[in-house]
Amino acid sequence: MSDAATFGDDRATDRHAEPDRAAGADPSSDADADLAAYLGRIADDGYAVLAGAIDPDLCDAIADDLIRLEGQLGIGPGDNLFEGLHTTRIYNLLVHGPLYQAIPTHPNVLPVVEGVLDPGLLISSLSSIAIGPDQQAQPVHADDQMLPLPRPHVPIICNTMWAITDFTEANGATRLVPGSHLADQAPTPLQQYDTVPAEMAKGDVLVWVGSLWHGGGANRTRHRRVGIAMNYCAGYIRQQENQQLGVPPALVRTFTPRLQQLVGYSVYNGLVGHIDKRHPADVVLHQHQDADMVWDLLRPAPQ
Ligand SMILES: O=C(O)CCC(=O)C(=O)O
């Protein structure tokens, strides 16, 4: 059985909450139409906002817990212009409990990202970004600009930003350069560009491809703008945060099979990521349902 054959365990049919959905309509075809519309927007503009994707109560629970974690871990604002001198980030959130472990497989978001990349995708990083009062706009950048590939290229990174609080132009909503994912170059560091703010209500999720030029906005209010940056990459490139070192195997064993795959205990297209012809979950977790995968390509040819 190939790894790909087991994907989809955590997919839900109710992918997107659309306020104007007609009563009595077939929900699965509505969901398919929504998915196609989002993917079309992402292909054309480089991004889309999934309205009402996350339960606002979950957003409030995350906002409260981030305050607790920042205090407990003693994490304060960054010390450089890119991370932000008034912006507090917590990385490697998967180690901080079920609240965060539910994020990568959220059924209203993951199918869209799988459509942009493919189901063999991985978690690249999972972090919080709380932009505080007086934060200046972040330099415009592309999430894949450190990768030495000619541009434009197929999506290899897909980022999502969960609005844990409302995102407004005034409080630092993510700034975007629509269509810039199709450019043949990355943005020039520290150059000013015309951008639009991704204003969102609490619970909305911004999805964008890694080539899109963007940056955090300036916060001119007295309140912090809190987001969860759930960043995915294709299953054939390196993850930005090393998940195998960052998340102890004993903890990964408690995760759902789909989350284990996204952390990296998976094999892309049945080959990339194997260890001596064995599945990494078989080697490290000793309990994975894909452990008996058949290595058709690597088996000795019959005599
Ligand atoms: O906080 C934001 O809105 C965007 C942050 C971002 O793009 C980054 O830190 O790479």
The ligand as an SDF file (V2000), in Angstrom:
LIG
                    3D

 10  9  0  0  0  0  0  0  0  0999 V2000
    2.3640   38.6130   10.5050 O   0  0  0  0  0  0  0  0  0  0  0  0
    2.0530   38.6710    9.3220 C   0  0  0  0  0  0  0  0  0  0  0  0
    0.9910   39.1440    8.9360 O   0  0  0  0  0  0  0  0  0  0  0  0
    2.9890   38.1330    8.2570 C   0  0  0  0  0  0  0  0  0  0  0  0
    4.2830   37.6260    8.8350 C   0  0  0  0  0  0  0  0  0  0  0  0
    5.2050   37.0780    7.8090 C   0  0  0  0  0  0  0  0  0  0  0  0
    4.9670   37.1030    6.6270 O   0  0  0  0  0  0  0  0  0  0  0  0
    6.4710   36.4740    8.2390 C   0  0  0  0  0  0  0  0  0  0  0  0
    6.8890   36.6470    9.3910 O   0  0  0  0  0  0  0  0  0  0  0  0
    7.1370   35.8060    7.3920 O   0  0  0  0  0  0  0  0  0  0  0  0
  1  2  2  0
  2  3  1  0
  2  4  1  0
  4  5  1  0
  5  6  1  0
  6  7  2  0
  6  8  1  0
  8  9  2  0
  8 10  1  0
M  END
$$$$
